[in-house]
Amino acid sequence: MLHLLHRLLLVLLVCLFPLAAAQAADSSAPPAFVEGRDYVRVPTPAPPDAPGKIEVVEFFSYTCPHCRNMESAVHDWLKRKPENVTFRQMAVALGASWEPSARAYYAAQALGVLDRIHRPLFDAIQQERRKLNTEDELAAFFAEQGVDQAAFRKAYQSFTTETQLRRSNQLAQRFGVRGVPTFIVGGQYDVRSGRTFEVVDFLIAKLAAPQG
């Protein structure tokens, strides 16, 4: 009788072990995000600027407090993003009041001072509540950051800045962007979850997986 009980116990353990292992594997697996809830397909996909790379684009505005709050998460994610992934931010003007600061972004980019300007401009508008809605106000702000006003005005009004802003607005329209911050992955998916970079990583893995 005792021998029979031992055999039954052994069989039970053998049966339960695979189940426990499977549960442990499931607990360490990445979360399953759902299309239509956590992300959606964009209306008109676009190929990446860099062939062979998966591009993540953030559409943002300095006028948006959520965009400023997202900056630290963006910074942390950039430290660990895969080598096959490129990232770029695009200032977009979904309304007329967004255009001056969006132009300032592309002017700073053209002048090579974006690293010096980016966070201070966010802070000035969102934290200090400064009104930086005109070229004159923005020129004065850039001067405070050590940028020559004449150089800023030239870049602010330049064809390059105009082209960059128009391209950003057109791409946002193509992707169906209705608000900011919006993250587009691989020119195909629009992230809709509050767990932004978990979904970004999930979509990167999805796009990198062999097809077929």
Secondary structure in CASP SS format (residue, H / E / C, confidence):
PFRMAT SS
TARGET T0000
AUTHOR 0000-0000-0000
METHOD secondary structure of the structure
MODEL  1
M C 1.00
L H 1.00
H H 1.00
L H 1.00
L H 1.00
H H 1.00
R H 1.00
L H 1.00
L H 1.00
L H 1.00
V H 1.00
L H 1.00
L H 1.00
V H 1.00
C H 1.00
L H 1.00
F H 1.00
P H 1.00
L H 1.00
A H 1.00
A H 1.00
A H 1.00
Q H 1.00
A H 1.00
A H 1.00
D H 1.00
S H 1.00
S H 1.00
A C 1.00
P C 1.00
P C 1.00
A C 1.00
F C 1.00
V C 1.00
E E 1.00
G C 1.00
R C 1.00
D C 1.00
Y E 1.00
V E 1.00
R E 1.00
V C 1.00
P C 1.00
T C 1.00
P C 1.00
A C 1.00
P C 1.00
P C 1.00
D C 1.00
A C 1.00
P C 1.00
G C 1.00
K C 1.00
I E 1.00
E E 1.00
V E 1.00
V E 1.00
E E 1.00
F E 1.00
F E 1.00
S C 1.00
Y C 1.00
T C 1.00
C C 1.00
P H 1.00
H H 1.00
C H 1.00
R H 1.00
N H 1.00
M H 1.00
E H 1.00
S H 1.00
A H 1.00
V H 1.00
H H 1.00
D H 1.00
W H 1.00
L H 1.00
K C 1.00
R C 1.00
K C 1.00
P C 1.00
E C 1.00
N C 1.00
V E 1.00
T E 1.00
F E 1.00
R E 1.00
Q E 1.00
M E 1.00
A E 1.00
V C 1.00
A C 1.00
L C 1.00
G C 1.00
A H 1.00
S H 1.00
W H 1.00
E H 1.00
P H 1.00
S H 1.00
A H 1.00
R H 1.00
A H 1.00
Y H 1.00
Y H 1.00
A H 1.00
A H 1.00
Q H 1.00
A H 1.00
L H 1.00
G C 1.00
V C 1.00
L H 1.00
D H 1.00
R H 1.00
I H 1.00
H H 1.00
R H 1.00
P H 1.00
L H 1.00
F H 1.00
D H 1.00
A H 1.00
I H 1.00
Q H 1.00
Q C 1.00
E C 1.00
R C 1.00
R C 1.00
K C 1.00
L C 1.00
N C 1.00
T C 1.00
E H 1.00
D H 1.00
E H 1.00
L H 1.00
A H 1.00
A H 1.00
F H 1.00
F H 1.00
A H 1.00
E H 1.00
Q C 1.00
G C 1.00
V C 1.00
D C 1.00
Q H 1.00
A H 1.00
A H 1.00
F H 1.00
R H 1.00
K H 1.00
A H 1.00
Y H 1.00
Q C 1.00
S C 1.00
F H 1.00
T H 1.00
T H 1.00
E H 1.00
T H 1.00
Q H 1.00
L H 1.00
R H 1.00
R H 1.00
S H 1.00
N H 1.00
Q H 1.00
L H 1.00
A H 1.00
Q H 1.00
R H 1.00
F H 1.00
G C 1.00
V C 1.00
R C 1.00
G C 1.00
V C 1.00
P C 1.00
T E 1.00
F E 1.00
I E 1.00
V E 1.00
G C 1.00
G C 1.00
Q C 1.00
Y E 1.00
D E 1.00
V E 1.00
R C 1.00
S C 1.00
G C 1.00
R C 1.00
T H 1.00
F H 1.00
E H 1.00
V H 1.00
V H 1.00
D H 1.00
F H 1.00
L H 1.00
I H 1.00
A H 1.00
K H 1.00
L H 1.00
A H 1.00
A C 1.00
P C 1.00
Q C 1.00
G C 1.00
END
